Amino acid sequence: MFCPNCGKEIPGDSTFCSYCGYKIVKVNGEDRVQTIELTSKRLKKQLLYSIATIIIGLILVGSGKSGSTTQYLGELVIFIG
């Protein structure tokens, strides 16, 4: 079995990952992992980074002259966000 948090291989009877400490939960006799909480945290973090990136891009676009390097950089940052 592999830890969903760090990806390292751990014994199948583990209750915690010995590498990162992530809690492994057994449900109905099968090995299952608490991924809902982890996914929710990752999505929130990704959303926050995307919004911050877009805001930085808008600031760069607004501060540059038409056709300037700053404007192009801002458009690129918005696209990445």
Backbone as ProteinMPNN parsed JSONL, in Angstrom:
{"seq_chain_A": "MFCPNCGKEIPGDSTFCSYCGYKIVKVNGEDRVQTIELTSKRLKKQLLYSIATIIIGLILVGSGKSGSTTQYLGELVIFIG", "coords_chain_A": {"N_chain_A": [[0.858, -1.166, 0.0], [0.404, 2.308, -0.62], [1.18, 5.507, 0.705], [-1.169, 8.1, 0.539], [-0.516, 10.708, 0.918], [2.321, 11.245, 0.93], [3.245, 9.367, -0.859], [4.96, 7.254, -0.43], [5.855, 3.787, 0.012], [4.154, 1.76, 2.316], [3.587, -0.597, 5.03], [0.778, -2.848, 4.723], [-0.832, -3.065, 6.994], [-0.669, -0.726, 8.374], [-1.498, 2.059, 10.477], [-0.76, 4.626, 10.527], [1.249, 6.65, 8.392], [4.625, 5.895, 8.256], [6.474, 7.661, 7.351], [5.436, 10.3, 6.86], [3.427, 10.587, 8.717], [0.735, 10.564, 8.125], [-2.695, 9.744, 8.676], [-4.006, 6.535, 8.349], [-6.964, 4.942, 7.56], [-9.082, 2.209, 8.295], [-11.811, 0.866, 6.659], [-14.726, -0.992, 6.687], [-13.251, -3.406, 6.718], [-11.478, -3.114, 4.645], [-8.573, -1.555, 3.263], [-8.618, 1.777, 3.322], [-8.31, 5.23, 2.656], [-8.277, 8.406, 4.236], [-9.176, 10.527, 2.121], [-10.818, 12.577, 1.4], [-10.658, 14.811, 3.089], [-7.984, 15.542, 2.646], [-8.041, 16.074, -0.124], [-9.79, 18.236, -0.173], [-8.308, 20.169, 1.23], [-6.134, 20.467, -0.52], [-7.423, 21.448, -2.818], [-8.418, 23.896, -1.889], [-6.002, 25.214, -1.381], [-4.878, 25.286, -3.97], [-6.787, 26.854, -5.283], [-6.491, 29.277, -3.905], [-3.804, 29.946, -4.611], [-4.142, 30.22, -7.385], [-5.922, 32.392, -7.604], [-4.36, 34.406, -6.408], [-2.239, 34.482, -8.245], [-3.541, 35.352, -10.58], [-4.373, 37.899, -9.756], [-1.889, 39.165, -9.366], [-1.013, 39.106, -12.023], [-2.956, 40.793, -13.206], [-2.277, 43.196, -11.984], [0.284, 43.597, -13.064], [-0.358, 43.826, -15.799], [-1.929, 46.12, -15.77], [-0.066, 48.003, -14.954], [1.765, 48.244, -16.974], [2.804, 49.667, -20.147], [1.053, 49.715, -23.284], [1.899, 46.965, -25.21], [4.293, 46.596, -23.926], [6.963, 44.87, -22.172], [6.253, 44.33, -19.54], [3.474, 44.269, -19.676], [3.061, 42.03, -21.323], [4.211, 40.073, -19.696], [2.465, 40.192, -17.529], [0.107, 39.27, -18.793], [0.896, 36.679, -19.338], [1.203, 35.664, -16.745], [-1.44, 35.853, -15.84], [-2.597, 33.985, -17.573], [-1.302, 31.637, -16.691], [-2.323, 31.496, -14.118]], "CA_chain_A": [[0.0, 0.0, 0.0], [1.164, 3.542, -0.689], [0.6, 6.642, 1.42], [-1.701, 9.07, -0.415], [0.025, 12.031, 1.205], [3.714, 11.384, 0.495], [3.481, 8.428, -1.947], [5.923, 6.199, -0.082], [5.256, 2.487, 0.295], [4.035, 1.456, 3.739], [2.957, -1.897, 5.241], [-0.668, -2.851, 4.568], [-1.541, -2.995, 8.261], [-0.318, 0.542, 9.023], [-2.557, 3.004, 10.822], [-0.165, 5.914, 10.213], [2.414, 6.561, 7.515], [5.845, 6.028, 9.055], [7.306, 8.718, 6.778], [4.876, 11.644, 7.029], [2.482, 10.596, 9.828], [-0.649, 10.645, 7.655], [-3.529, 8.713, 9.299], [-4.612, 5.561, 7.456], [-8.18, 4.468, 8.207], [-9.657, 0.984, 7.746], [-13.256, 0.951, 6.568], [-15.333, -2.248, 6.227], [-12.239, -4.435, 6.535], [-10.597, -2.791, 3.527], [-7.711, -0.404, 3.499], [-9.034, 2.987, 2.629], [-7.59, 6.374, 3.183], [-9.066, 9.626, 4.352], [-8.735, 11.391, 1.031], [-11.727, 13.71, 1.23], [-10.079, 15.949, 3.797], [-6.762, 15.903, 1.946], [-8.412, 16.679, -1.396], [-10.375, 19.532, 0.126], [-7.216, 21.082, 1.571], [-5.364, 20.735, -1.736], [-8.217, 22.298, -3.701], [-8.433, 25.245, -1.32], [-4.68, 25.789, -1.584], [-4.736, 25.561, -5.4], [-7.649, 27.984, -5.593], [-5.848, 30.464, -3.356], [-2.659, 30.267, -5.455], [-4.627, 30.673, -8.693], [-6.463, 33.749, -7.453], [-3.225, 35.301, -6.167], [-1.502, 34.603, -9.498], [-4.328, 36.189, -11.487], [-4.316, 39.285, -9.249], [-0.553, 39.683, -9.698], [-1.026, 39.336, -13.465], [-3.748, 41.994, -13.486], [-1.479, 44.352, -11.557], [1.342, 43.788, -14.061], [-0.963, 44.306, -17.047], [-2.366, 47.497, -15.552], [1.051, 48.932, -14.734], [2.612, 48.325, -18.162], [2.313, 50.347, -21.33], [0.587, 48.801, -24.321], [2.991, 46.353, -25.964], [5.524, 46.521, -23.139], [7.309, 43.566, -21.595], [5.484, 44.172, -18.313], [2.124, 43.872, -20.038], [3.123, 40.639, -21.78], [4.462, 39.252, -18.52], [1.199, 40.151, -16.804], [-0.815, 38.395, -19.511], [1.384, 35.318, -19.14], [0.898, 35.289, -15.356], [-2.885, 35.626, -15.798], [-2.83, 32.714, -18.253], [-0.842, 30.563, -15.808], [-3.273, 31.427, -13.003]], "C_chain_A": [[0.908, 1.233, 0.0], [0.427, 4.647, 0.057], [0.083, 7.652, 0.393], [-1.134, 10.471, -0.209], [1.433, 12.205, 0.643], [4.09, 10.412, -0.622], [4.46, 7.306, -1.645], [5.187, 4.907, 0.25], [5.292, 2.213, 1.793], [3.382, 0.082, 3.882], [1.43, -1.797, 5.186], [-1.444, -2.739, 5.86], [-1.253, -1.697, 9.027], [-1.56, 1.354, 9.36], [-2.086, 4.439, 10.597], [0.995, 5.682, 9.263], [3.664, 6.793, 8.364], [6.759, 7.125, 8.53], [6.754, 10.111, 7.082], [3.847, 11.739, 8.152], [1.023, 10.671, 9.422], [-1.461, 9.479, 8.222], [-4.19, 7.849, 8.226], [-5.814, 4.962, 8.187], [-8.672, 3.203, 7.506], [-11.171, 1.105, 7.803], [-13.78, -0.361, 6.0], [-14.297, -3.324, 5.922], [-11.291, -4.186, 5.379], [-9.72, -1.607, 3.908], [-8.206, 0.753, 2.646], [-8.379, 4.156, 3.329], [-8.527, 7.574, 3.259], [-8.581, 10.611, 3.295], [-9.617, 12.607, 0.862], [-11.133, 14.954, 1.871], [-8.835, 16.451, 3.072], [-7.078, 16.602, 0.631], [-8.972, 18.068, -1.187], [-9.291, 20.559, 0.441], [-6.408, 21.456, 0.331], [-6.121, 21.666, -2.669], [-8.261, 23.738, -3.197], [-7.097, 25.947, -1.56], [-4.471, 26.159, -3.058], [-5.574, 26.762, -5.809], [-7.033, 29.285, -5.101], [-4.661, 30.897, -4.206], [-3.096, 30.792, -6.818], [-5.144, 32.101, -8.626], [-5.333, 34.75, -7.246], [-2.437, 35.529, -7.455], [-2.239, 35.509, -10.477], [-4.285, 37.646, -11.046], [-2.965, 39.91, -9.572], [-0.476, 39.989, -11.189], [-1.803, 40.579, -13.832], [-2.993, 43.259, -13.09], [-0.384, 44.636, -12.58], [0.792, 44.328, -15.375], [-1.352, 45.772, -16.899], [-1.226, 48.479, -15.41], [1.934, 49.096, -15.971], [1.964, 49.096, -19.292], [1.888, 49.304, -22.36], [1.774, 48.28, -25.122], [4.287, 46.22, -25.189], [5.744, 45.11, -22.609], [6.499, 43.296, -20.339], [4.068, 43.706, -18.623], [2.1, 42.41, -20.502], [3.352, 39.676, -20.618], [3.194, 39.099, -17.693], [0.195, 39.239, -17.459], [-0.412, 36.931, -19.335], [1.03, 34.82, -17.73], [-0.599, 35.026, -15.2], [-3.221, 34.273, -16.434], [-2.436, 31.532, -17.371], [-1.818, 30.382, -14.651], [-4.531, 30.743, -13.424]], "O_chain_A": [[2.015, 1.212, 0.537], [-0.802, 4.71, 0.038], [0.813, 8.025, -0.526], [-1.266, 11.326, -1.085], [1.714, 13.19, -0.04], [5.122, 10.586, -1.269], [4.757, 6.492, -2.52], [4.045, 4.927, 0.709], [6.313, 2.405, 2.452], [2.696, -0.37, 2.965], [0.859, -0.772, 5.562], [-2.613, -2.353, 5.837], [-1.571, -1.597, 10.212], [-2.546, 1.34, 8.624], [-2.899, 5.357, 10.49], [1.65, 4.642, 9.318], [3.746, 7.774, 9.103], [7.727, 7.486, 9.198], [7.495, 10.999, 7.506], [3.43, 12.84, 8.513], [0.153, 10.827, 10.28], [-0.976, 8.348, 8.249], [-4.845, 8.358, 7.316], [-5.679, 4.518, 9.327], [-8.681, 3.129, 6.278], [-11.745, 1.406, 8.85], [-13.327, -0.8, 4.943], [-14.455, -4.076, 4.96], [-10.378, -4.981, 5.156], [-10.076, -0.781, 4.749], [-8.204, 0.697, 1.417], [-7.947, 4.048, 4.476], [-9.443, 7.725, 2.451], [-7.69, 11.422, 3.546], [-9.203, 13.582, 0.236], [-11.109, 16.024, 1.263], [-8.657, 17.657, 2.906], [-6.455, 17.611, 0.302], [-8.66, 18.985, -1.947], [-9.353, 21.694, -0.032], [-6.039, 22.616, 0.15], [-5.53, 22.575, -3.252], [-8.154, 24.682, -3.979], [-7.063, 27.129, -1.902], [-3.944, 27.23, -3.356], [-5.124, 27.597, -6.593], [-7.053, 30.289, -5.814], [-4.514, 32.084, -4.498], [-2.479, 31.715, -7.35], [-4.837, 32.921, -9.491], [-5.344, 35.826, -7.843], [-2.012, 36.652, -7.727], [-1.618, 36.345, -11.133], [-4.172, 38.538, -11.887], [-2.902, 41.06, -10.005], [0.069, 41.021, -11.58], [-1.363, 41.35, -14.684], [-3.065, 44.274, -13.783], [-0.149, 45.794, -12.927], [1.407, 45.195, -15.996], [-1.126, 46.573, -17.807], [-1.385, 49.663, -15.709], [2.769, 49.999, -16.011], [0.739, 49.172, -19.389], [2.317, 48.152, -22.305], [2.563, 49.063, -25.651], [5.29, 45.77, -25.745], [4.837, 44.277, -22.601], [6.099, 42.158, -20.093], [3.523, 42.852, -17.924], [1.215, 41.648, -20.113], [2.757, 38.599, -20.566], [2.885, 38.008, -17.213], [-0.509, 38.501, -16.769], [-1.265, 36.053, -19.202], [0.607, 33.677, -17.561], [-0.993, 34.085, -14.511], [-4.027, 33.512, -15.9], [-3.156, 30.535, -17.311], [-2.11, 29.256, -14.248], [-5.449, 30.59, -12.619]]}, "name": "protein", "num_of_chains": 1, "seq": "MFCPNCGKEIPGDSTFCSYCGYKIVKVNGEDRVQTIELTSKRLKKQLLYSIATIIIGLILVGSGKSGSTTQYLGELVIFIG"}
